[in-house]
Amino acid sequence: MDITIKTLGRIAQIEATVKELTAERDELRAEAVVQGWARWDVTVTTRAPSLAWWKENRPTVWEKYAQKSNTRRFKLNA
């Protein structure tokens, strides 16, 4: 039981550290973009139900139900 408490405590510490570092990273990324050292690249992808669903329900009209989604990636300007 003592090991369990120590383990859970360590997990909580690590999660707090990750949260702090993530906030710091986000601030630094924002600064890099403002300064022109980096940029956000956005990729548009099409999302739709699984192929099995389409084959069973609507094999010829997948475009009607497809959805677009965006993915942002942080890139350093080189």
ZAMILUM-485615 format. One record per atom (N, C-alpha, C): residue number from 1; atom name; x, y, z; residue in one letter. Coordinates in steps of 0.2 Angstrom, whole numbers, plus 5000, padded with zeros to 4 digits. Each point is the difference from the previous one (the first is absolute). Layout:
BEGIN
+-----+------+------+------+------+------+
: seq : atom :   px :   py :   pz : type :
+-----+------+------+------+------+------+
: NUM :   CA :    X :    Y :    Z :    A :
...
+-----+------+------+------+------+------+
***
This chain:
BEGIN
+-----+------+------+------+------+------+
: seq : atom :   px :   py :   pz : type :
+-----+------+------+------+------+------+
:   1 :    N : 5004 : 4994 : 5000 :    M :
:   1 :   CA : 4996 : 5006 : 5000 :    M :
:   1 :    C : 5004 : 5006 : 5000 :    M :
:   2 :    N : 5006 : 5000 : 5004 :    D :
:   2 :   CA : 5004 : 5006 : 5000 :    D :
:   2 :    C : 5003 : 5001 : 4993 :    D :
:   3 :    N : 5002 : 4995 : 4996 :    I :
:   3 :   CA : 5002 : 5001 : 4993 :    I :
:   3 :    C : 4995 : 5003 : 4996 :    I :
:   4 :    N : 4993 : 4998 : 5001 :    T :
:   4 :   CA : 4995 : 5003 : 4996 :    T :
:   4 :    C : 4999 : 5007 : 5001 :    T :
:   5 :    N : 5001 : 5003 : 5006 :    I :
:   5 :   CA : 4999 : 5007 : 5002 :    I :
:   5 :    C : 5006 : 5004 : 4997 :    I :
:   6 :    N : 5006 : 4997 : 5001 :    K :
:   6 :   CA : 5006 : 5003 : 4997 :    K :
:   6 :    C : 4999 : 5001 : 4992 :    K :
:   7 :    N : 4998 : 4994 : 4997 :    T :
:   7 :   CA : 4999 : 5000 : 4993 :    T :
:   7 :    C : 4995 : 5005 : 4997 :    T :
:   8 :    N : 4994 : 5000 : 5004 :    L :
:   8 :   CA : 4995 : 5005 : 4998 :    L :
:   8 :    C : 5002 : 5007 : 5001 :    L :
:   9 :    N : 5004 : 5001 : 5006 :    G :
:   9 :   CA : 5003 : 5007 : 5001 :    G :
:   9 :    C : 5005 : 5002 : 4994 :    G :
:  10 :    N : 5004 : 4996 : 4998 :    R :
:  10 :   CA : 5005 : 5001 : 4995 :    R :
:  10 :    C : 4996 : 5002 : 4993 :    R :
:  11 :    N : 4995 : 4996 : 4999 :    I :
:  11 :   CA : 4996 : 5001 : 4994 :    I :
:  11 :    C : 4997 : 5007 : 5000 :    I :
:  12 :    N : 4997 : 5002 : 5006 :    A :
:  12 :   CA : 4997 : 5007 : 5001 :    A :
:  12 :    C : 5006 : 5005 : 4999 :    A :
:  13 :    N : 5006 : 4999 : 5002 :    Q :
:  13 :   CA : 5005 : 5005 : 4999 :    Q :
:  13 :    C : 5002 : 5001 : 4993 :    Q :
:  14 :    N : 5001 : 4994 : 4997 :    I :
:  14 :   CA : 5001 : 5000 : 4993 :    I :
:  14 :    C : 4995 : 5004 : 4996 :    I :
:  15 :    N : 4994 : 4998 : 5001 :    E :
:  15 :   CA : 4994 : 5004 : 4996 :    E :
:  15 :    C : 5000 : 5007 : 5001 :    E :
:  16 :    N : 5002 : 5002 : 5007 :    A :
:  16 :   CA : 5000 : 5007 : 5001 :    A :
:  16 :    C : 5006 : 5004 : 4996 :    A :
:  17 :    N : 5006 : 4996 : 5000 :    T :
:  17 :   CA : 5006 : 5002 : 4996 :    T :
:  17 :    C : 4998 : 5001 : 4993 :    T :
:  18 :    N : 4997 : 4995 : 4997 :    V :
:  18 :   CA : 4998 : 5000 : 4993 :    V :
:  18 :    C : 4995 : 5006 : 4998 :    V :
:  19 :    N : 4995 : 5001 : 5005 :    K :
:  19 :   CA : 4996 : 5006 : 4999 :    K :
:  19 :    C : 5004 : 5006 : 5000 :    K :
:  20 :    N : 5004 : 5001 : 5004 :    E :
:  20 :   CA : 5004 : 5006 : 5000 :    E :
:  20 :    C : 5004 : 5001 : 4994 :    E :
:  21 :    N : 5004 : 4995 : 4998 :    L :
:  21 :   CA : 5004 : 5000 : 4994 :    L :
:  21 :    C : 4996 : 5001 : 4994 :    L :
:  22 :    N : 4994 : 4997 : 5000 :    T :
:  22 :   CA : 4996 : 5001 : 4994 :    T :
:  22 :    C : 4998 : 5007 : 4999 :    T :
:  23 :    N : 4998 : 5003 : 5006 :    A :
:  23 :   CA : 4998 : 5008 : 4999 :    A :
:  23 :    C : 5006 : 5004 : 4998 :    A :
:  24 :    N : 5006 : 4998 : 5003 :    E :
:  24 :   CA : 5006 : 5004 : 4998 :    E :
:  24 :    C : 5002 : 4999 : 4992 :    E :
:  25 :    N : 4999 : 4993 : 4998 :    R :
:  25 :   CA : 5001 : 4999 : 4993 :    R :
:  25 :    C : 4995 : 5004 : 4996 :    R :
:  26 :    N : 4994 : 5000 : 5002 :    D :
:  26 :   CA : 4995 : 5004 : 4996 :    D :
:  26 :    C : 5002 : 5007 : 4999 :    D :
:  27 :    N : 5002 : 5003 : 5006 :    E :
:  27 :   CA : 5002 : 5007 : 5000 :    E :
:  27 :    C : 5006 : 5001 : 4995 :    E :
:  28 :    N : 5005 : 4996 : 5001 :    L :
:  28 :   CA : 5006 : 5000 : 4995 :    L :
:  28 :    C : 4998 : 5000 : 4993 :    L :
:  29 :    N : 4996 : 4995 : 4998 :    R :
:  29 :   CA : 4998 : 4999 : 4993 :    R :
:  29 :    C : 4996 : 5007 : 4998 :    R :
:  30 :    N : 4996 : 5002 : 5004 :    A :
:  30 :   CA : 4997 : 5007 : 4998 :    A :
:  30 :    C : 5005 : 5005 : 4999 :    A :
:  31 :    N : 5005 : 5001 : 5004 :    E :
:  31 :   CA : 5005 : 5005 : 4999 :    E :
:  31 :    C : 5004 : 4998 : 4994 :    E :
:  32 :    N : 5001 : 4994 : 4998 :    A :
:  32 :   CA : 5004 : 4998 : 4994 :    A :
:  32 :    C : 4996 : 5002 : 4994 :    A :
:  33 :    N : 4994 : 4999 : 5000 :    V :
:  33 :   CA : 4995 : 5002 : 4994 :    V :
:  33 :    C : 5000 : 5008 : 4999 :    V :
:  34 :    N : 4999 : 5003 : 5006 :    V :
:  34 :   CA : 5000 : 5008 : 5000 :    V :
:  34 :    C : 5007 : 5002 : 4997 :    V :
:  35 :    N : 5005 : 4997 : 5002 :    Q :
:  35 :   CA : 5007 : 5003 : 4998 :    Q :
:  35 :    C : 5002 : 4998 : 4993 :    Q :
:  36 :    N : 4996 : 4995 : 4997 :    G :
:  36 :   CA : 5001 : 4998 : 4993 :    G :
:  36 :    C : 5005 : 4994 : 5000 :    G :
:  37 :    N : 5001 : 4997 : 5005 :    W :
:  37 :   CA : 5005 : 4994 : 5001 :    W :
:  37 :    C : 4997 : 4994 : 4998 :    W :
:  38 :    N : 4993 : 5000 : 5000 :    A :
:  38 :   CA : 4996 : 4993 : 4999 :    A :
:  38 :    C : 4994 : 5002 : 4998 :    A :
:  39 :    N : 4996 : 4995 : 4998 :    R :
:  39 :   CA : 4993 : 5001 : 4997 :    R :
:  39 :    C : 4996 : 4994 : 5002 :    R :
:  40 :    N : 4993 : 5001 : 4999 :    W :
:  40 :   CA : 4996 : 4994 : 5001 :    W :
:  40 :    C : 4998 : 4998 : 4993 :    W :
:  41 :    N : 5001 : 4994 : 4998 :    D :
:  41 :   CA : 4997 : 4997 : 4994 :    D :
:  41 :    C : 4994 : 4996 : 5001 :    D :
:  42 :    N : 4995 : 5001 : 4996 :    V :
:  42 :   CA : 4993 : 4997 : 5001 :    V :
:  42 :    C : 4999 : 4995 : 4994 :    V :
:  43 :    N : 4999 : 4994 : 5002 :    T :
:  43 :   CA : 4998 : 4995 : 4995 :    T :
:  43 :    C : 4993 : 4998 : 5000 :    T :
:  44 :    N : 4997 : 5000 : 4995 :    V :
:  44 :   CA : 4993 : 4999 : 4999 :    V :
:  44 :    C : 4999 : 4992 : 4998 :    V :
:  45 :    N : 4996 : 4997 : 5004 :    T :
:  45 :   CA : 4999 : 4993 : 4999 :    T :
:  45 :    C : 4993 : 4998 : 5000 :    T :
:  46 :    N : 4998 : 4995 : 4996 :    T :
:  46 :   CA : 4993 : 4998 : 5000 :    T :
:  46 :    C : 4998 : 4994 : 5004 :    T :
:  47 :    N : 4995 : 5001 : 5005 :    R :
:  47 :   CA : 4999 : 4995 : 5004 :    R :
:  47 :    C : 4993 : 4997 : 4998 :    R :
:  48 :    N : 4999 : 4994 : 5001 :    A :
:  48 :   CA : 4993 : 4997 : 4999 :    A :
:  48 :    C : 5000 : 4993 : 5004 :    A :
:  49 :    N : 4993 : 4998 : 5000 :    P :
:  49 :   CA : 5000 : 4993 : 5004 :    P :
:  49 :    C : 5004 : 4995 : 4997 :    P :
:  50 :    N : 5001 : 4994 : 5003 :    S :
:  50 :   CA : 5004 : 4995 : 4998 :    S :
:  50 :    C : 4998 : 4997 : 4993 :    S :
:  51 :    N : 5005 : 4997 : 4997 :    L :
:  51 :   CA : 4998 : 4997 : 4993 :    L :
:  51 :    C : 4995 : 4995 : 5001 :    L :
:  52 :    N : 5000 : 4996 : 5005 :    A :
:  52 :   CA : 4995 : 4995 : 5001 :    A :
:  52 :    C : 4993 : 5003 : 5001 :    A :
:  53 :    N : 4999 : 5005 : 5003 :    W :
:  53 :   CA : 4994 : 5004 : 5000 :    W :
:  53 :    C : 4997 : 5002 : 4993 :    W :
:  54 :    N : 5005 : 5003 : 4996 :    W :
:  54 :   CA : 4998 : 5002 : 4994 :    W :
:  54 :    C : 4998 : 4994 : 4995 :    W :
:  55 :    N : 5004 : 4994 : 5001 :    K :
:  55 :   CA : 4998 : 4995 : 4996 :    K :
:  55 :    C : 4993 : 4997 : 5001 :    K :
:  56 :    N : 4998 : 5000 : 5007 :    E :
:  56 :   CA : 4994 : 4998 : 5002 :    E :
:  56 :    C : 4994 : 5004 : 4999 :    E :
:  57 :    N : 5001 : 5007 : 5001 :    N :
:  57 :   CA : 4995 : 5005 : 5000 :    N :
:  57 :    C : 4999 : 5004 : 4994 :    N :
:  58 :    N : 5006 : 5003 : 4998 :    R :
:  58 :   CA : 4999 : 5005 : 4994 :    R :
:  58 :    C : 5006 : 4999 : 4996 :    R :
:  59 :    N : 5001 : 4995 : 4996 :    P :
:  59 :   CA : 5006 : 4999 : 4996 :    P :
:  59 :    C : 5002 : 5005 : 4995 :    P :
:  60 :    N : 4995 : 5004 : 4998 :    T :
:  60 :   CA : 5001 : 5005 : 4994 :    T :
:  60 :    C : 5000 : 5007 : 5002 :    T :
:  61 :    N : 4998 : 5002 : 5006 :    V :
:  61 :   CA : 5000 : 5007 : 5002 :    V :
:  61 :    C : 5004 : 5002 : 5006 :    V :
:  62 :    N : 5006 : 4997 : 5000 :    W :
:  62 :   CA : 5005 : 5002 : 5006 :    W :
:  62 :    C : 5001 : 5007 : 5000 :    W :
:  63 :    N : 5001 : 5004 : 4994 :    E :
:  63 :   CA : 5002 : 5007 : 5000 :    E :
:  63 :    C : 4994 : 5004 : 5004 :    E :
:  64 :    N : 4994 : 4998 : 5000 :    K :
:  64 :   CA : 4995 : 5004 : 5003 :    K :
:  64 :    C : 5001 : 5000 : 5008 :    K :
:  65 :    N : 5003 : 4995 : 5002 :    Y :
:  65 :   CA : 5000 : 4999 : 5008 :    Y :
:  65 :    C : 5008 : 5001 : 5002 :    Y :
:  66 :    N : 5004 : 5001 : 4996 :    A :
:  66 :   CA : 5007 : 5002 : 5002 :    A :
:  66 :    C : 5001 : 5006 : 5003 :    A :
:  67 :    N : 5004 : 5001 : 5005 :    Q :
:  67 :   CA : 5001 : 5006 : 5003 :    Q :
:  67 :    C : 5008 : 5002 : 5000 :    Q :
:  68 :    N : 5001 : 5007 : 4999 :    K :
:  68 :   CA : 5007 : 5002 : 5000 :    K :
:  68 :    C : 5002 : 5002 : 5007 :    K :
:  69 :    N : 5006 : 4999 : 5001 :    S :
:  69 :   CA : 5003 : 5001 : 5007 :    S :
:  69 :    C : 5007 : 5004 : 4998 :    S :
:  70 :    N : 5002 : 5004 : 5005 :    N :
:  70 :   CA : 5007 : 5003 : 4999 :    N :
:  70 :    C : 5004 : 4998 : 5006 :    N :
:  71 :    N : 5007 : 4999 : 4998 :    T :
:  71 :   CA : 5005 : 4998 : 5004 :    T :
:  71 :    C : 5005 : 5006 : 5000 :    T :
:  72 :    N : 5002 : 5002 : 5006 :    R :
:  72 :   CA : 5005 : 5006 : 5000 :    R :
:  72 :    C : 5006 : 4996 : 5003 :    R :
:  73 :    N : 5006 : 5002 : 4996 :    R :
:  73 :   CA : 5006 : 4998 : 5002 :    R :
:  73 :    C : 5005 : 5006 : 5001 :    R :
:  74 :    N : 5004 : 5000 : 5005 :    F :
:  74 :   CA : 5005 : 5005 : 5001 :    F :
:  74 :    C : 5006 : 4998 : 4996 :    F :
:  75 :    N : 5002 : 5005 : 4996 :    K :
:  75 :   CA : 5006 : 4999 : 4996 :    K :
:  75 :    C : 5005 : 5006 : 5001 :    K :
:  76 :    N : 5006 : 4999 : 5001 :    L :
:  76 :   CA : 5005 : 5005 : 5000 :    L :
:  76 :    C : 5002 : 5002 : 4993 :    L :
:  77 :    N : 5000 : 5007 : 4999 :    N :
:  77 :   CA : 5002 : 5003 : 4994 :    N :
:  77 :    C : 5008 : 4998 : 4999 :    N :
:  78 :    N : 5001 : 4997 : 4994 :    A :
:  78 :   CA : 5007 : 4999 : 4999 :    A :
:  78 :    C : 5002 : 5003 : 4993 :    A :
+-----+------+------+------+------+------+
***
